[in-house]
Every structure is written in structure tokens, then in C-alpha cells.
């Protein structure tokens, strides 16, 4: 029997505990040794921002193109990283960096595996994976509550103000989007309540008179089903991702209500004990490469460069028009203060998480601090 996607992820927690069984799992209570931080050429004051600055138009941190320069490890090191997909745009820096040899410049041999979060968490905790390119979903926090050493160490992107990826609703003729009430609405979704999207969905629902507990979720099987259900009245609202929302943009009776909070990355790089403790040199080298990739290839509106779009599409296995159909995300390696608190609040509201952990047990900013030479 196929379970609905919004069933709380108890099974994922059980899998994590059973798979690790105490082997290779280092307690999150054990402090990690502090590492020296030195200035980095090409990374000045613009390479760091205050994590507490939550302004929607906050400029993302940047170094100069090509910075920070590679510092190859003395010994070639293999890194295995997983992600739930190999083709979505959010994995673009990782896939392009592999294709362009940016990780090889650090003497890293990177192997990419396509695995879901629930499958990756136990492997990461055991040390069978080194990293995840993902989001701190409910499974991540449940893993932390099992006392596994996992940390969110690098952000990925925030949405462009021009993006309409988010919650779309059927709106009565003549009604303003802000007047739409969704209490007891039927909401179509491809994701579960343990997904990072739960947080922005909760925010949008709150602005329209309801909450995750007061709407009825309908599990949809694919993007085309989402569009059909919304257009035909099968659901009152639905969460549309890139580039699916382009299919309903401008159609009468359908309105965009809101999406990912501007200026707040909700995913990125998650490390396990292998990178956090056993080989932090490799952990910093991997982050340094990703920061350099963003600084070199993903600044400004990079989608205006047709040649680059073609190269990027090739690395993702997509057609160029799939990338140019939607605005470029704002790549941002910094993790905002309080994001993990806001995520966990939504997971608890949705029933995917029983209790919460403080940010200090979920986030480690020291890897990108060292990579760009910032002393907090």
C-alpha cells in the first residue's frame, strides 16, 4: 500500500535508529575542536553578513570571481554526496562544479548519488555518506534527536522576487489575492509535512486565515496532476514548484499567494561525522569549492548568458529552455539565524516532529567562516 506523502515520518526515524545502531554515530554533545581562521584573498567584508539580518533584500555574501582560491589537500580524498535529484536547478552548483573540475582542484574526488533524505540520513550518520545536498527536513531533526552528529553547514539559495513558485489558489472573480480565505481548504501537494516546504506553506496559510492543521491535504502524483487539479477545481489551492507555475500564471481565477520567504535559504549542505570530525580539512575544502563555484559562475542574472545556460543545462540533463523559463535563484551560502527554529515550528504544527532542538545543535557555520576567512 502506498502511504500518503504527508504521513509523519516515523518510519524514517525508525530507519535511522535501526541503521545506525550506535555504530559510527558520534554524540552531538561532543565539542568539535576549534580551527584557526586566516584572511582569504578575494574575500573581504562582502564575503560575510550578519546571520541575524533577515531583510528580504539583503545582498548575498560574495567573494571575487575565482575566490577563495583552491588549497589542494595533501592526499586525494573521495567524497560521497547524495541528493534527492540530479536534475533540479538547486543542485546546479554541485553538478557544474563536478563537471568543471572545481572539486578536483581541491584534490577531492566527488561521487554523486541520488538518494532521498530518509535513505540518506542513516547512511550519513554511519559515515557511509560524507554529505547531503538537501534541506534540513524533519528527518534531519529527528536524526539529531537520536543524538547523531549531523549539521547544516552551508546554505543554497533564496527565491528571486520575480519567482512565483509557491502556493496558488482558486480566487473568485474580482477578489483580491489578499482577501482569499483558505480555512478548511483542500490543498494539493507533492510533498509531505516533513518537507522543508512545510515552513513557507505554513506562513502563507497563516496570512490567509488558517494553518496546516485546518486544511485538508490531497496527495498528488506529479506536476501535471497539480495543474489539472487546480484548474478543474479538484483542489482549492496547490503548491507549484519551478517551472510548473508557469503553466497557470496569468490564467483567470488562479492567483499566486506566496512562496519561500525572500532572502532566506532553506537548504544546502549537510555534513555527518566524517566531515565534521574525522576529516574537517576535507569538509572545509568541499565548502571552499562550492563557495568559489557560486562566486565564479552564479552571480547576477547568469541566465542571460546563453552559452553558460547551455553548459548548465547539459550538466543537469535539462533543456536550456527549462532553465530560462523561470527567474534565476539567488545563490547564498549563508544560513540565517533562526531558520531551523522556524522550520521545526512548522514540522511540529504539521505533526512530523515531536520536539525541537536549538540552532546550536543543528547548524555549524565554522566551515564557511574558515573558507572565506571570517572571524565571528
C-alpha positions, 0 to 999 in steps of 0.5 A: 500500500502506498502511504500518503506523502504527508504521513509523519515520518516515523518510519524514517526515524525508525530507519535511522535508529535501526541503521545506525545502531550506535555504530559510527554515530558520534554524540552531538554533545561532543565539542568539535575542536576549534580551527584557526581562521586566516584572511582569504584573498578575494574575500573581504567584508562582502564575503560575510553578513550578519546571520541575524539580518533577515531583510528580504533584500539583503545582498548575498555574501560574495567573494571575487570571481575565482575566490577563495582560491583552491588549497589542494589537500595533501592526499586525494580524498573521495567524497560521497554526496547524495541528493534527492535529484540530479536534475533540479536547478538547486543542485546546479552548483554541485553538478557544474562544479563536478563537471568543471573540475572545481572539486578536483582542484581541491584534490577531492574526488566527488561521487554523486548519488541520488538518494532521498533524505530518509535513505540518506540520513542513516547512511550519513550518520554511519559515515557511509555518506560524507554529505547531503545536498538537501534541506534540513527536513524533519528527518534531519531533526529527528536524526539529531534527536537520536543524538547523531552528529549531523549539521547544516553547514552551508546554505543554497539559495533564496527565491528571486522576487520575480519567482512565483513558485509557491502556493496558488489558489482558486480566487473568485472573480474580482477578489483580491489575492489578499482577501482569499480565505483558505480555512478548511481548504483542500490543498494539493501537494507533492510533498509531505509535512516533513518537507522543508516546504512545510515552513513557507506553506505554513506562513502563507496559510497563516496570512490567509486565515488558517494553518496546516492543521485546518486544511485538508491535504490531497496527495498528488502524483506529479506536476501535471496532476497539480495543474489539472487539479487546480484548474478543474477545481479538484483542489482549492489551492496547490503548491507549484514548484519551478517551472510548473507555475508557469503553466497557470500564471496569468490564467483567470481565477488562479492567483499566486499567494506566496512562496519561500520567504525572500532572502532566506535559504532553506537548504544546502549542505549537510555534513555527518561525522566524517566531515565534521570530525574525522576529516574537517580539512576535507569538509572545509575544502568541499565548502571552499569549492562550492563557495568559489563555484557560486562566486565564479559562475552564479552571480547576477542574472547568469541566465542571460548568458546563453552559452553558460545556460547551455553548459548548465543545462547539459550538466543537469540533463535539462533543456536550456529552455527549462532553465530560462523559463523561470527567474534565476535563484539567488545563490547564498551560502549563508544560513540565517539565524533562526531558520531551523527554529522556524522550520521545526515550528512548522514540522511540529504544527504539521505533526512530523516532529515531536520536539525541537532542538536549538540552532546550536545543535543543528547548524555549524557555520565554522566551515564557511567562516574558515573558507572565506576567512571570517572571524565571528 
